């Protein structure tokens, strides 16, 4: 087997595919538009902030005493202050005369939840008893319910702190002592330090996995599509009858797809940095290398699908069957640690798990080659093994 000749023929096949790709304006536009749309959808579904702005809440004051009025005034004041602070959780309030009216507003979607101050609230507060506040949440939507519980909990906690500070200061003034209220109320203080500079950003976790996932999808869909396109145009039989090795055909086509896949991944990286503030702490050359390695690890799967399928529809079905479990089990969207143990075991045999893990470590934690050496070895092994299986299958499939 003349390796030099095979590589030269592969290069010519790649150039042919690249010229055809260049002539198709829709494919060129899709190379840029697809990752941008994909990134925007995920970026806004999983917002980068950790706070909730302008949560619509109802207020039902069934007590109408001095204590309840003071509580409402303090809550409204605190929320006005939070509203002027960037990235702070705050609420907007609507007053209702009864619990039923508030529940009706929740059902209509006018408000997300409601605070109910029951009768006897003021007397409990003045007599040293806890002032119970009822928070009504719409648990038909767990996400909204969780938001309400989080925001209301932080609000009540803040009001408790304000009240406790006031009471401690009164005790200090009566005893003529200089007292730090915070040191008495909360003697232990935590200081959070992060490994990534700046504010926490969930999209920082999401973007590295999305980059390699989009590359995976492009390759695994592209290989069956490009072969089927040649068959539909009637040019594939001509390529098979040409004096070139079958390996040159598939290598040339995958080389062209790899180049376009890498370009698409780089667009995702650029969009993620510019639009969502994703940070790249690591070496860009190592990021580029991991993109190529991640794409390489999926090429063999795409070739096997082409070799085993009789038509494009079957190949696409095989690809979908393989890709969709990868997307959800590889830790791209949700951390692997949050999955049940048996799903965590499945994720260990998915190459996208290691590609996403390595990209995340490099981009966010400034990891070097040694830090991601295990991921690199696994991806290389997976890519080589699948290619060694796929090429003979392709050669046999072309003869049938």
ZAKOL-182699 format. One record per residue (C-alpha): x, y, z; residue in one letter. Coordinates in steps of 0.05 Angstrom, whole numbers, plus 5000, padded with zeros to 4 digits. Layout:
% ZAKOL-182699
<<X; Y; Z>; 'A'>;
...
This chain:
% ZAKOL-182699
<<5000; 5000; 5000>; 'X'>;
<<5030; 5067; 4978>; 'X'>;
<<5017; 5113; 5037>; 'X'>;
<<5041; 5175; 5001>; 'X'>;
<<4995; 5162; 4942>; 'X'>;
<<4935; 5149; 4989>; 'X'>;
<<4948; 5215; 5025>; 'X'>;
<<4955; 5253; 4959>; 'X'>;
<<4890; 5223; 4933>; 'X'>;
<<4857; 5239; 5000>; 'X'>;
<<4879; 5311; 4993>; 'X'>;
<<4849; 5317; 4923>; 'X'>;
<<4783; 5287; 4948>; 'X'>;
<<4783; 5337; 5006>; 'X'>;
<<4796; 5396; 4958>; 'X'>;
<<4739; 5372; 4914>; 'X'>;
<<4691; 5370; 4973>; 'X'>;
<<4715; 5438; 4998>; 'X'>;
<<4703; 5470; 4929>; 'X'>;
<<4632; 5440; 4927>; 'X'>;
<<4620; 5465; 4997>; 'X'>;
<<4643; 5535; 4978>; 'X'>;
<<4595; 5537; 4920>; 'X'>;
<<4535; 5521; 4965>; 'X'>;
<<4519; 5587; 4998>; 'X'>;
<<4467; 5556; 5044>; 'X'>;
<<4518; 5507; 5073>; 'X'>;
<<4569; 5563; 5083>; 'X'>;
<<4516; 5606; 5118>; 'X'>;
<<4495; 5546; 5160>; 'X'>;
<<4567; 5535; 5183>; 'X'>;
<<4562; 5601; 5219>; 'X'>;
<<4487; 5607; 5233>; 'X'>;
<<4477; 5538; 5264>; 'X'>;
<<4527; 5546; 5321>; 'X'>;
<<4504; 5617; 5334>; 'X'>;
<<4431; 5597; 5340>; 'X'>;
<<4449; 5536; 5381>; 'X'>;
<<4491; 5578; 5428>; 'X'>;
<<4439; 5632; 5436>; 'X'>;
<<4385; 5581; 5453>; 'X'>;
<<4428; 5547; 5506>; 'X'>;
<<4455; 5613; 5531>; 'X'>;
<<4387; 5642; 5547>; 'X'>;
<<4356; 5576; 5570>; 'X'>;
<<4413; 5571; 5620>; 'X'>;
<<4424; 5644; 5639>; 'X'>;
<<4493; 5665; 5664>; 'X'>;
<<4468; 5700; 5727>; 'X'>;
<<4452; 5667; 5793>; 'X'>;
<<4399; 5717; 5813>; 'X'>;
<<4326; 5732; 5797>; 'X'>;
<<4302; 5800; 5775>; 'X'>;
<<4233; 5831; 5782>; 'X'>;
<<4197; 5769; 5809>; 'X'>;
<<4123; 5787; 5810>; 'X'>;
<<4094; 5773; 5879>; 'X'>;
<<4027; 5785; 5914>; 'X'>;
<<4018; 5814; 5984>; 'X'>;
<<3958; 5794; 6027>; 'X'>;
<<3957; 5829; 6095>; 'X'>;
<<3904; 5796; 6138>; 'X'>;
<<3931; 5827; 6202>; 'X'>;
<<3932; 5902; 6187>; 'X'>;
<<3970; 5915; 6252>; 'X'>;
<<4030; 5958; 6265>; 'X'>;
<<4077; 5898; 6263>; 'X'>;
<<4052; 5873; 6195>; 'X'>;
<<4054; 5943; 6165>; 'X'>;
<<4125; 5953; 6190>; 'X'>;
<<4144; 5885; 6161>; 'X'>;
<<4115; 5903; 6092>; 'X'>;
<<4149; 5972; 6093>; 'X'>;
<<4217; 5940; 6109>; 'X'>;
<<4208; 5888; 6054>; 'X'>;
<<4189; 5940; 6002>; 'X'>;
<<4248; 5984; 6023>; 'X'>;
<<4297; 5927; 6019>; 'X'>;
<<4272; 5906; 5950>; 'X'>;
<<4278; 5977; 5924>; 'X'>;
<<4350; 5977; 5946>; 'X'>;
<<4363; 5910; 5913>; 'X'>;
<<4330; 5934; 5849>; 'X'>;
<<4383; 5987; 5842>; 'X'>;
<<4439; 5937; 5852>; 'X'>;
<<4464; 5901; 5790>; 'X'>;
<<4451; 5825; 5789>; 'X'>;
<<4411; 5826; 5854>; 'X'>;
<<4348; 5787; 5868>; 'X'>;
<<4287; 5830; 5880>; 'X'>;
<<4211; 5828; 5874>; 'X'>;
<<4154; 5871; 5853>; 'X'>;
<<4092; 5871; 5897>; 'X'>;
<<4017; 5873; 5882>; 'X'>;
<<3968; 5879; 5939>; 'X'>;
<<3908; 5832; 5945>; 'X'>;
<<3851; 5833; 5995>; 'X'>;
<<3845; 5757; 6004>; 'X'>;
<<3883; 5692; 5995>; 'X'>;
<<3833; 5670; 5942>; 'X'>;
<<3846; 5733; 5901>; 'X'>;
<<3921; 5721; 5904>; 'X'>;
<<3913; 5648; 5883>; 'X'>;
<<3869; 5669; 5825>; 'X'>;
<<3924; 5718; 5803>; 'X'>;
<<3975; 5661; 5807>; 'X'>;
<<3931; 5616; 5764>; 'X'>;
<<3923; 5671; 5712>; 'X'>;
<<3999; 5682; 5711>; 'X'>;
<<3994; 5754; 5736>; 'X'>;
<<4040; 5739; 5794>; 'X'>;
<<4088; 5682; 5809>; 'X'>;
<<4072; 5674; 5883>; 'X'>;
<<4045; 5711; 5944>; 'X'>;
<<4063; 5730; 6015>; 'X'>;
<<4006; 5721; 6064>; 'X'>;
<<4010; 5755; 6132>; 'X'>;
<<3959; 5718; 6176>; 'X'>;
<<3917; 5750; 6232>; 'X'>;
<<3954; 5756; 6298>; 'X'>;
<<4021; 5771; 6264>; 'X'>;
<<4031; 5838; 6300>; 'X'>;
<<4013; 5811; 6368>; 'X'>;
<<4061; 5753; 6361>; 'X'>;
<<4118; 5799; 6342>; 'X'>;
<<4105; 5848; 6400>; 'X'>;
<<4099; 5791; 6451>; 'X'>;
<<4165; 5759; 6430>; 'X'>;
<<4134; 5702; 6390>; 'X'>;
<<4153; 5685; 6318>; 'X'>;
<<4114; 5723; 6264>; 'X'>;
<<4093; 5670; 6215>; 'X'>;
<<4091; 5690; 6141>; 'X'>;
<<4058; 5643; 6091>; 'X'>;
<<4089; 5640; 6022>; 'X'>;
<<4043; 5612; 5967>; 'X'>;
<<4080; 5581; 5908>; 'X'>;
<<4056; 5551; 5843>; 'X'>;
<<4084; 5481; 5848>; 'X'>;
<<4055; 5461; 5781>; 'X'>;
<<4119; 5492; 5754>; 'X'>;
<<4178; 5467; 5797>; 'X'>;
<<4226; 5517; 5767>; 'X'>;
<<4182; 5577; 5785>; 'X'>;
<<4168; 5547; 5853>; 'X'>;
<<4242; 5539; 5867>; 'X'>;
<<4254; 5611; 5846>; 'X'>;
<<4200; 5637; 5892>; 'X'>;
<<4226; 5596; 5951>; 'X'>;
<<4297; 5620; 5939>; 'X'>;
<<4279; 5694; 5932>; 'X'>;
<<4230; 5694; 5990>; 'X'>;
<<4279; 5657; 6035>; 'X'>;
<<4334; 5707; 6021>; 'X'>;
<<4285; 5765; 6032>; 'X'>;
<<4259; 5738; 6099>; 'X'>;
<<4331; 5723; 6119>; 'X'>;
<<4351; 5795; 6104>; 'X'>;
<<4293; 5823; 6144>; 'X'>;
<<4311; 5778; 6203>; 'X'>;
<<4381; 5806; 6200>; 'X'>;
<<4356; 5878; 6200>; 'X'>;
<<4309; 5864; 6259>; 'X'>;
<<4363; 5828; 6298>; 'X'>;
<<4413; 5884; 6287>; 'X'>;
<<4363; 5934; 6313>; 'X'>;
<<4348; 5893; 6375>; 'X'>;
<<4421; 5881; 6392>; 'X'>;
<<4437; 5955; 6384>; 'X'>;
<<4381; 5971; 6433>; 'X'>;
<<4410; 5923; 6484>; 'X'>;
<<4479; 5954; 6475>; 'X'>;
<<4453; 6024; 6484>; 'X'>;
<<4416; 6004; 6548>; 'X'>;
<<4479; 5973; 6576>; 'X'>;
<<4524; 6030; 6550>; 'X'>;
<<4567; 5981; 6511>; 'X'>;
<<4597; 5984; 6442>; 'X'>;
<<4569; 5923; 6408>; 'X'>;
<<4578; 5896; 6338>; 'X'>;
<<4509; 5867; 6324>; 'X'>;
<<4533; 5823; 6267>; 'X'>;
<<4586; 5790; 6310>; 'X'>;
<<4533; 5769; 6360>; 'X'>;
<<4480; 5748; 6310>; 'X'>;
<<4528; 5712; 6264>; 'X'>;
<<4595; 5700; 6297>; 'X'>;
<<4620; 5657; 6240>; 'X'>;
<<4633; 5688; 6172>; 'X'>;
<<4651; 5651; 6108>; 'X'>;
<<4692; 5682; 6051>; 'X'>;
<<4683; 5647; 5985>; 'X'>;
<<4742; 5643; 5938>; 'X'>;
<<4734; 5616; 5868>; 'X'>;
<<4783; 5581; 5821>; 'X'>;
<<4756; 5622; 5763>; 'X'>;
<<4763; 5698; 5767>; 'X'>;
<<4699; 5740; 5766>; 'X'>;
<<4628; 5722; 5781>; 'X'>;
<<4601; 5652; 5776>; 'X'>;
<<4574; 5638; 5706>; 'X'>;
<<4537; 5574; 5690>; 'X'>;
<<4552; 5584; 5616>; 'X'>;
<<4626; 5576; 5633>; 'X'>;
<<4609; 5504; 5651>; 'X'>;
<<4564; 5495; 5590>; 'X'>;
<<4607; 5526; 5534>; 'X'>;
<<4667; 5478; 5532>; 'X'>;
<<4621; 5418; 5526>; 'X'>;
<<4578; 5453; 5474>; 'X'>;
<<4639; 5467; 5431>; 'X'>;
<<4659; 5394; 5425>; 'X'>;
<<4587; 5371; 5422>; 'X'>;
<<4572; 5415; 5361>; 'X'>;
<<4636; 5388; 5328>; 'X'>;
<<4612; 5317; 5343>; 'X'>;
<<4544; 5330; 5313>; 'X'>;
<<4574; 5362; 5251>; 'X'>;
<<4620; 5303; 5238>; 'X'>;
<<4571; 5247; 5254>; 'X'>;
<<4517; 5278; 5211>; 'X'>;
<<4565; 5301; 5158>; 'X'>;
<<4597; 5235; 5140>; 'X'>;
<<4532; 5199; 5121>; 'X'>;
<<4506; 5261; 5087>; 'X'>;
<<4566; 5273; 5043>; 'X'>;
<<4568; 5201; 5020>; 'X'>;
<<4494; 5200; 5006>; 'X'>;
<<4499; 5266; 4967>; 'X'>;
<<4552; 5235; 4922>; 'X'>;
<<4508; 5174; 4910>; 'X'>;
<<4448; 5218; 4893>; 'X'>;
<<4489; 5259; 4844>; 'X'>;
<<4516; 5196; 4812>; 'X'>;
<<4589; 5215; 4823>; 'X'>;
<<4604; 5165; 4878>; 'X'>;
<<4608; 5105; 4830>; 'X'>;
<<4656; 5146; 4788>; 'X'>;
<<4701; 5157; 4848>; 'X'>;
<<4699; 5083; 4865>; 'X'>;
<<4720; 5065; 4794>; 'X'>;
<<4776; 5116; 4793>; 'X'>;
<<4847; 5091; 4804>; 'X'>;
<<4848; 5112; 4877>; 'X'>;
<<4844; 5072; 4941>; 'X'>;
<<4777; 5068; 4977>; 'X'>;
<<4813; 5093; 5040>; 'X'>;
<<4832; 5157; 5002>; 'X'>;
<<4759; 5171; 4989>; 'X'>;
<<4736; 5166; 5061>; 'X'>;
<<4799; 5201; 5088>; 'X'>;
<<4791; 5258; 5039>; 'X'>;
<<4719; 5268; 5057>; 'X'>;
<<4731; 5265; 5132>; 'X'>;
<<4790; 5313; 5126>; 'X'>;
<<4744; 5364; 5092>; 'X'>;
<<4690; 5353; 5145>; 'X'>;
<<4742; 5359; 5201>; 'X'>;
<<4766; 5427; 5175>; 'X'>;
<<4694; 5453; 5171>; 'X'>;
<<4679; 5423; 5240>; 'X'>;
<<4739; 5457; 5271>; 'X'>;
<<4719; 5523; 5239>; 'X'>;
<<4649; 5515; 5267>; 'X'>;
<<4675; 5500; 5337>; 'X'>;
<<4720; 5562; 5334>; 'X'>;
<<4658; 5603; 5317>; 'X'>;
<<4623; 5574; 5378>; 'X'>;
<<4683; 5593; 5421>; 'X'>;
<<4685; 5664; 5394>; 'X'>;
<<4610; 5674; 5402>; 'X'>;
<<4612; 5645; 5473>; 'X'>;
<<4667; 5695; 5493>; 'X'>;
<<4635; 5755; 5460>; 'X'>;
<<4562; 5743; 5476>; 'X'>;
<<4563; 5708; 5543>; 'X'>;
<<4629; 5728; 5575>; 'X'>;
<<4659; 5658; 5576>; 'X'>;
<<4730; 5661; 5601>; 'X'>;
<<4788; 5624; 5570>; 'X'>;
<<4842; 5616; 5623>; 'X'>;
<<4882; 5563; 5587>; 'X'>;
<<4927; 5558; 5527>; 'X'>;
<<4889; 5571; 5462>; 'X'>;
<<4934; 5523; 5423>; 'X'>;
<<4915; 5468; 5472>; 'X'>;
<<4842; 5487; 5464>; 'X'>;
<<4850; 5481; 5388>; 'X'>;
<<4885; 5414; 5395>; 'X'>;
<<4829; 5387; 5439>; 'X'>;
<<4777; 5409; 5387>; 'X'>;
<<4813; 5370; 5333>; 'X'>;
<<4823; 5310; 5378>; 'X'>;
<<4750; 5311; 5400>; 'X'>;
<<4727; 5312; 5328>; 'X'>;
<<4776; 5257; 5309>; 'X'>;
<<4747; 5211; 5363>; 'X'>;
<<4678; 5213; 5329>; 'X'>;
<<4699; 5203; 5256>; 'X'>;
<<4702; 5128; 5261>; 'X'>;
<<4630; 5124; 5287>; 'X'>;
<<4605; 5164; 5228>; 'X'>;
<<4642; 5119; 5179>; 'X'>;
<<4614; 5057; 5212>; 'X'>;
<<4543; 5085; 5205>; 'X'>;
<<4555; 5097; 5130>; 'X'>;
<<4583; 5027; 5122>; 'X'>;
<<4526; 4991; 5158>; 'X'>;
<<4468; 5032; 5131>; 'X'>;
<<4437; 5020; 5063>; 'X'>;
<<4414; 5092; 5054>; 'X'>;
<<4419; 5162; 5084>; 'X'>;
<<4355; 5155; 5125>; 'X'>;
<<4381; 5092; 5160>; 'X'>;
<<4449; 5124; 5172>; 'X'>;
<<4416; 5186; 5201>; 'X'>;
<<4373; 5143; 5247>; 'X'>;
<<4435; 5106; 5272>; 'X'>;
<<4470; 5173; 5284>; 'X'>;
<<4410; 5201; 5323>; 'X'>;
<<4407; 5137; 5365>; 'X'>;
<<4480; 5146; 5383>; 'X'>;
<<4483; 5222; 5391>; 'X'>;
<<4423; 5238; 5434>; 'X'>;
<<4444; 5194; 5493>; 'X'>;
<<4514; 5224; 5488>; 'X'>;
<<4487; 5295; 5493>; 'X'>;
<<4450; 5281; 5558>; 'X'>;
<<4497; 5230; 5590>; 'X'>;
<<4565; 5261; 5575>; 'X'>;
<<4559; 5318; 5625>; 'X'>;
<<4553; 5372; 5572>; 'X'>;
<<4487; 5401; 5598>; 'X'>;
<<4483; 5372; 5668>; 'X'>;
<<4543; 5352; 5712>; 'X'>;
<<4556; 5277; 5712>; 'X'>;
<<4560; 5279; 5788>; 'X'>;
<<4485; 5295; 5792>; 'X'>;
<<4465; 5233; 5753>; 'X'>;
<<4446; 5165; 5783>; 'X'>;
<<4505; 5118; 5792>; 'X'>;
<<4486; 5073; 5733>; 'X'>;
<<4484; 5134; 5686>; 'X'>;
<<4552; 5156; 5713>; 'X'>;
<<4579; 5087; 5693>; 'X'>;
<<4550; 5095; 5623>; 'X'>;
<<4581; 5164; 5616>; 'X'>;
<<4650; 5133; 5626>; 'X'>;
<<4646; 5097; 5559>; 'X'>;
<<4624; 5159; 5520>; 'X'>;
<<4681; 5198; 5486>; 'X'>;
<<4643; 5264; 5491>; 'X'>;
<<4650; 5258; 5567>; 'X'>;
<<4726; 5261; 5563>; 'X'>;
<<4727; 5314; 5508>; 'X'>;
<<4681; 5360; 5547>; 'X'>;
<<4719; 5347; 5612>; 'X'>;
<<4786; 5364; 5580>; 'X'>;
<<4760; 5426; 5546>; 'X'>;
<<4729; 5450; 5612>; 'X'>;
<<4794; 5440; 5650>; 'X'>;
<<4836; 5475; 5597>; 'X'>;
<<4789; 5534; 5584>; 'X'>;
<<4768; 5548; 5656>; 'X'>;
<<4823; 5520; 5701>; 'X'>;
<<4884; 5533; 5658>; 'X'>;
<<4901; 5458; 5657>; 'X'>;
<<4963; 5435; 5619>; 'X'>;
<<4974; 5372; 5578>; 'X'>;
<<4994; 5332; 5639>; 'X'>;
<<4929; 5351; 5675>; 'X'>;
<<4886; 5324; 5617>; 'X'>;
<<4932; 5268; 5595>; 'X'>;
<<4881; 5214; 5615>; 'X'>;
<<4827; 5247; 5573>; 'X'>;
<<4875; 5254; 5514>; 'X'>;
<<4896; 5181; 5517>; 'X'>;
<<4824; 5156; 5521>; 'X'>;
<<4802; 5200; 5462>; 'X'>;
<<4862; 5178; 5420>; 'X'>;
<<4849; 5105; 5436>; 'X'>;
<<4775; 5112; 5421>; 'X'>;
<<4788; 5147; 5355>; 'X'>;
<<4841; 5098; 5332>; 'X'>;
<<4801; 5036; 5351>; 'X'>;
<<4737; 5060; 5317>; 'X'>;
<<4776; 5080; 5254>; 'X'>;
<<4810; 5011; 5251>; 'X'>;
<<4740; 4980; 5255>; 'X'>;
<<4707; 5030; 5208>; 'X'>;
<<4755; 5029; 5149>; 'X'>;
<<4749; 4954; 5133>; 'X'>;
<<4674; 4960; 5142>; 'X'>;
<<4672; 5018; 5092>; 'X'>;
<<4716; 4980; 5042>; 'X'>;
<<4671; 4919; 5047>; 'X'>;
<<4608; 4961; 5043>; 'X'>;
<<4632; 4994; 4979>; 'X'>;
<<4644; 4927; 4946>; 'X'>;
<<4573; 4902; 4962>; 'X'>;
